[in-house]
Amino acid sequence: MSDVPLSPLLLIGVGSSFACSALFYRLYQEKNKELEKLKEIPIFKPDQHLVKVLRASPHKRLQYVAVEGLVQADGEPLASQFVPRCFGVIQKVAVEEHWKYWNNLTKTWNTRTMNKKESTTTVPFSLVSPGAFMSELHVKVKEPLEASGSFLERVYFKVKRAEESVVGAVLQGLSGEKPGALEESEELLRVGSTLTGFGEVVLEGGQVMRLQAPQDGRSFVLVASDHSSFMERHQRAASMWKSLSAVTGITGASLLVRALYSLLGNQDDKKQ
């Protein structure tokens, strides 16, 4: 056996494994705490039960709850600019140009983004229970653009490559710039999609319910999924960090045992 059984690489491997295990376990603990807090948030649907709870609450207000329902436009929905028979209540269209410019140092064409244009359009919308379209019971969503979370679906994306001509190529060679591509994309919060909102719910006029940003500073969140799927994603994330912590911890322990075994074996050889 070698006189130096504990090689630097082995020591680095042991240290790195235990460090990663500690990091992953801390991330697991943070995610697990977040998950436990999410489980404490009451979940409702836009139905008569929510109306009854609001009427019995102080000031007819629930400070922080989750409301799950289907998206319904209060008036005329927004039609997609690119996809036929596709309608939404929030529409985000982005167009950006990609240009190429000549770099004299590297003798190559580099790309940069120019003239990026982005527009967002909204119409008033509400959440309704499944199978209850045109129902009188619905939860109006106030100021949805103030909410965080991923709730827009990309329904269109296309990159149009620039066509080059002989004359254009000459002019581009002289100027050192040439168009590369035009990128277009469209995102929608589609009518009929499932949405879960986390925020404050108030009752106005006995029947009109409104979901809005909480007054106590907590996050106003919109998620494009049902509540159970949202919770499952958080559970999977917590399980992933826990598994990574266990795997890296076992790896570090295995390397440490190997190092100790090698050290003890080397000492026995010296005694013999």
N, C-alpha and C positions, 0 to 999 in steps of 0.2 A: 504493500500500500504506500501511498504518497506520504511524505513527511508533513504536508500541508493539506489535511483532509478538508478543512473548511475553506473552500475557494471563494474568492470575492463574488463570483457570479451566483454561487449558492446562497451566500449571505444576502445579496441583493434580492434574490428571488424570495427568500423567507420574509425579509422586511417589506418588500413590495406587496406580497400576498396578504400579510396581516394589515398593512396600511389600507389596502383596497377593501379588505373585509370590514374594517372599522368604518370607512367612508360609506360603503354600501349599507351597513347596518344603521348608520345615522340617517341616511336618506330614507331607509325603510321606516324608521321611527317617525320621521317628519311626515311621510306620506300616510302612515297609519293614524297619526294624530289628526291629520286633515280629513281622513276618511271617517274617523269617529265623530268629528264635528259635523260632517255632512249628514251622518246618520241621525243627528239630533234635529235636523231641520224638518219641520212638518211638510208633507207633500199633499197637494190638493189637485183636484180637477175643476174646471169651470162648471160647477153644477150647483144644485140646490143646497147640498151639504156645506159648501164653501160660503154661500149666502147666509145660512143659519149661523155658522161660526163667526162670521163678520158682524152680524147683528148683535151677537152676544158678547163681542169683544169691546174693550174700552175704546171710545172714539171711533168705533166701527173700523178698526185698523189692525192688521197683523204686521208686526214690524219686520219679520224676516221669515219667509216661507218659500217653498218651491211650488210652482204651478205648471202642470203638464197639460198640453192640449194641441189641437191642430190649428194651423195658421189659416185665418180667414180675413180677407180684405174687407174693410168697413164700407168701401165704395168700389170704384173701378180699380182692378189690379193693374200692375205694370206688365206690359208685354215685352218679352225678350226681343232684343234688337237682332239676334242672330238665329234663334231657335224657334221654329213655328209652333204655335199652340202651347207655349211655355209662359206661365204667368207667375209673378211674384209680388211681394210687398216692399222689398228692399232690393235695389238694383245697383250694382257697382260695375262700371265699364272702365277699362283701362286700355290705353293705346300708347305705345312707346316705340321710338325709332332706335335702331341699332346702326351706328355708323362705324366705318373702319377708317383709320388714319395711319399714314406711313410713319414708322419710327426709323429715323436715320441711323440711330445707334445700333439697333438690333437687326435692321434691314428686314423688318417684318411688318405686316398689317396688324394693328391692334384694334380691339373693339371697345366702344364706349356707348353708353345710353344717352340719348338726347330727346328733348321735346316730349317728355312723358306727361300724358294728360290722363287725369282720373276724375270721374264724376260719380256721385252717389245720389240716388233718387229714392225717396220713400213715400209711401201712402199710409194713412192710418189703418191699423189692423188689430185683430183681437185673437184670443185663443178660445177655442170651443172644444167641447167634449166630442170624441169620435161618434159619428153618426148623428150629430146635432147641428148640422149646418143650418143657417138662418134661424137658429134658436135665439130666444130672448136672453138666455143666460150665456154670457161670455165675459172674458176678462180683457179689457183694452190694455194694450202695451204702450206706455207713454215713453217718448224719447228713446227709442231702441238703439240709436247710434251712440248713446252714452254708455251702453252696456259693453262689458268685455265678454270674451268667449268666442268660440268658433261656431257661427251660425249661418254663414253664407256658403252656398254650394256653387262650385264652378260648373257652369253649363256650356261654356264655349271657350275654346282656346285655339288660336291659329297663328302660325308664323308665316308671313309672306316674304319670300326671298326676293331681293332686288334683281331685276334683269339688267344685264350689262350690254351696251352696244359698243361698236368700234369707236364712234365719236366720243361717247361718254367715257370710255376707258382712257382715251387720250387726255381729256379734260381732267379726269380724276388723277391721272398721273402727274399732271402739272400742279394741281391744287393740293395733292397729298391726302385727299379725303374722298370717300365714296360710300354710298348707302349700302348697308348690309342686309337689313331685314326690318319688317314692320310687324310688331307683335300686338295682337288683339286678344282681350280676354273679357269675359262677362261672368259675374257672380250674382246669384239670386237667393233670397229667402223665399222659397217657392210656396205658393198657395197650396194648402193641403198637407204640407210637411209637418212632422211632429217637432214641437219646440218645448223645451223646459226652461222656465225663467225663475231665477232666484232674486228675490227682492221684497219690497213692501207692497202689500195689497190693501187697498182702501175701498170702502163701499160708499157710493154716492147715490142719493135719491132712492134708496131702498133696493134697487136692482142692478145698478150700474157698478161694476167692479173694475178696478184699475190697478195694473202692475206697474211699479215705478221704482226709481232708485231709492234705497233706504235713506232715511234722514239721520240715522245714527252712524253713517260713514261706512257701513259694510258694503261689500261689492255687489253691484248690480250685474248679474251674469245671465246671458242667454246661451243655451246649448241646443244644437240641432240634433236632438235625439230624445228618446223617452227617458224617464228618470232612472229606471232599472238599468238600462244600457250605460248611462252616465256613471252610475255607481259601480257597475261591473268593470268599467275601464279603470277606475281608481283602485279597485281591488286587485286587478291584474298588475297594475303598476307597483303596488305595495308588495305583492307576491314576488314580482321580478327582482326588486331590490333585496328582498329577504333571501331569495335563492342565490343571487350573486354573492351576497355576504357569506352564505354557508359554503358555496363552492370555493371562493377564494380563501376562506378560513381553513377549510380542509386541505387545500393545496399547500398553504403555508405550514400547517401542522405536519403534513407528509414530508415536506422538504426539511423541516426542523428535525423530525425523527431520523430521516436519512443522514443528516449531518451529525447527529449525536451517535448514531450507530457507526458511522465512519470514524468518528473521533475515538470511540471506545475500542473499536477494532484495531485502530492504529496503535493505541496504548498497549493492547494485549500483545501485538506483534513485537513491540519494543521490549516487553518483559520477557518474552520467549527468547 
